[in-house]
Amino acid sequence: MATFASAPPVTAAAKVLGLSQEDALDTSIIRARFITLAKLYHPDLSSPQASASKFSSLREAFELLLSSSTSAPSAADQEALSNFDDWFRRHCFDASSETLNEMADAGANLAPGGLDKGGMWELAQRVASEEAHRKEKEAQATLAASATPMADAITSKLTSSFSPSFLQVLNESHMHNVPKNSETHFKVVVVSDSFLDKKPLERHKMVNGVLKDELAGTVHALSIVAKTPAQFEKLGGASKYLVPPSPSCRGGDGSLPPKN
């Protein structure tokens, strides 16, 4: 738990989070309100409301109320106090209208003279979108890091042929009606100077040519994103680019419903 030179009293901490004295005794309400406000005021957000000092005040009040609770701390309470950064990072936005409304109300009420509820609503939507984008990038990075023999072979060949500045090989077989742990459907993102002055169809032919043996074997489908470094940077570069989602598998003849 972080320590602070001059921690506010419980009543003041409750006010910082906009909680009644009764709600300030319920650690589940304390956690929910803190997460709602902290996502709006986190200093990493490039928004008018983002503020390191505001976030620090919210965190200070949150930790004081949790540690002052007379009830037995839950596992979530203990983790929030002992490992705050990991605990906070795992909490994700719910982009439902109810949650966005709550975020807008809470933010507007605690920011007199700042954004009105309409502005807070727009900010909440943007922050939720950014968090969803971050989660998807993490999921794709995890998928790409799951090395398999075929993924390794594809990576090796594309690296040798194109010397890419960015390369991502995703095994999407799990999205299709194939046995578990299959290596039949792949998506590759290749960024290379080799694609300069080449049309999209030419780029795809280049990649398919390098992987002709794999495509003649067990790889049934290959989705290709081939960009030049300049094009890739315009899309956000390695830190922000999100691989386009593949369509849900509908079975061999397209008659089956999408898999959830």
N, C-alpha and C positions, 0 to 999 in steps of 0.2 A: 504494500500500500504506500502511495506517495505521502510524504509529510509536508505540511505547510506551516509557515512561520506564524500565521495568525488565522487559524481556522475560524470561520463564522459560527455562531451558535446554531443550534438545530432549527430554531424558528427562522433565522435569516437564511439558512441553507434551503429550507422548504420554500421560502419566497423566491429564491434564485431559480428554482425549478418550477415555480408556479403551482406548488402543491398546497393543499389545505393541511392543517395540523393532523387531521385524521389520516389523510392519504400518505402523509410523511412517515407514518408508522408501518406502512405496508411495503415491504421491500420489492414485491413484484411490481407495484405501481411506480415505485421510485425508479426501478430499472427501465420500465417502459417509457416513462417520461424523459429520463436522461437520454436514452437512445434516440427518441424522437427529436429532441432539441440538438443533441450533439451532432447528428448527421447534417443539420442545417448550418451549424456554426463551426464545423471542423476547419481548422486553419489551412488544410490542404485544398479546400474548395476555392475555386476562383470566382467568388460571388461577392456582392456587396455586403452580405451578412456575415461572411466568414471572418473570424476574428480569433487570434490565438489567445488573447486575454479573456474573451467571452467563453471560449471553450474551456480554458483553465478554470474559470469560476464555476462553470457547470460541473466539471469533473470534481473540483474540490467539494462542492455541495453534495454531489452524488456520493462520494466516498465517505464524507462525514455522516450522512444520513444512514448509509449502510452499516458503518461501524458503530453507530449509536443505537441501532435497533436492539430492542430487548428480546426479540424472538431469536430462536436458534437459526444461524445463517444457513441458507441452502447451499447446494453445490455451486449454483450460478453466482450467488453472493460471494462465496469464498474465492472463486476464480476471478471475478471482477476486481476484487481487492488485491489478490496476490499476483495476477498475471493480466493486468488491465489491457495492454496493447493487443494481445492475441484474442482476448475475450471480445474486445470492441470490434476488431477486424472481422470476426466471424459472423457478426450480426448483419444481416442483409436487409435491403429495403423491400418492403411490400408495396408495389405500385398501385394497389387498389385505391379507388377514390376515397374510401373511408380513411385510409392511412394518410393519404396526401392532404385530406381536409384537416386531420388532426395536426399534422406537421405545420400546415399553413396557419391554423388557429394559434397553436402554441408559439410559433415564431413571431407572429404579428403582435400577440399580447405582450410579449417580452421585449419588443423592439419599438417602443413608441417613437414616432418621428422617422422610423426607417421605412421598410417596404410595407405596403398595406397587404391585406389578405390575398388580393389578386396577385401581387408581386411574389408573395411567399408561396402561393400555389405554383406559379411558374418555376420558381426556384426548386421547390420540392420535386416537381416533375423532372427537372433537369438532373438533380442530384440522384434521383431514383434511376434514371436512365444511365448515368455514369457508373453507378454501382452495378447495374445489370451488365454493362459492358465489361467492367473489371472482372466480374464473376465468370463471364463467358470466356474471356481471355485466359483466365487461370485454368478453366476446364480444358481448353484447347492445349495449353502448355502441358498440362498433366497427361493428356492423351498423346501428345507428340513425344513426351518423355518415356512413354511406355514402349520401350524398344522390343521389337520382334525380329526374327530372322529376315522376313521379307522387307520390313521397314528399314532395317539396316542395309540391305542390299540396294534398295531404291535410293537411300540417302547417299551411299557410297558412289553409285553411278552418277547421280545428278551432281554431286560435288566435284567429281573428277571431270565431268564434261562441261560444266558451266561456271565453276568457281563462284558460286552464288554469294552475294553479300547477305542474303537472308534465305533460309531454307526451312520449310516445315513440312513434315510428312505425317499425315494423319491416317491411321487405320480406322476406317468407318464401317468395317464389316459388321460390328455389333448393331448397326442401324438397319441391317437387312436380314432377310429370312435365310440365314445360313447357320451352320453349327457354331457353338460357342468357341471362341479363340481362333476363328477363321482369319485368313489373310487374303481376302478376295476383293475388297473394295477399298480404294485409297484416294485420298485427296492430297495434292502437293501444291505448295506455294513456293515458287522459285523466283528470286529476284537477281537478275544478272545483266551485265553489260552485253552479253551475247544476244540479247533480244533487241538491241538498238536497231532501228530502221526495219524491224520485222513486224509484219502484221500479225494479229492474234492467231489466225489459222496457221501461219508459218511457225510461230512459237510452239503451238500445240504439236505440230508435226515433229519439231525438233525434240521435244520431251518424249513423245511417243516412240521416236526412233531410238533414243537412248535406252528406253525400257521395253524394246520390242520382245526380248526374250521373256520377260516377266508377264507381258500382256498375252504372249502366246502360251503361257503356262497357267498358273493358278490365279493370277490377277484378272478378275472378270470385268472390273470397271475402274477407270482412272479419271478423276476430276482434276483439272489443271488450272492453276492461276499463275500466269507467267507475266512478270512486270519488269520494267527497267528500274534502276535505282531511283531515278527522278520521279517516275510514276508512283513508286512505292512511298516515297517521302510525302508526296501530295496526299496520299491516303492516310497519313499519320505515322508512317514508319513502323519499326518493330515494336515500339512502346504502345502504340494506339491502334494499329491495324487489326481488324477483326476478320478472321476468315469467313467468307460468306457461308451461311448455313446450307447444308445439302437437304434436298427434299426428303420427306419421310418415305420409307420404303412401303410400296403398296403391293408387294408380291410380284411374282414373275409376270402375270398378265395384267397387273394394275387394278385388279378387282378387289383386293383386300383393303380394309380401312387402314389409315396410318397407325403405326405403333406408337403408344404413349410412352 
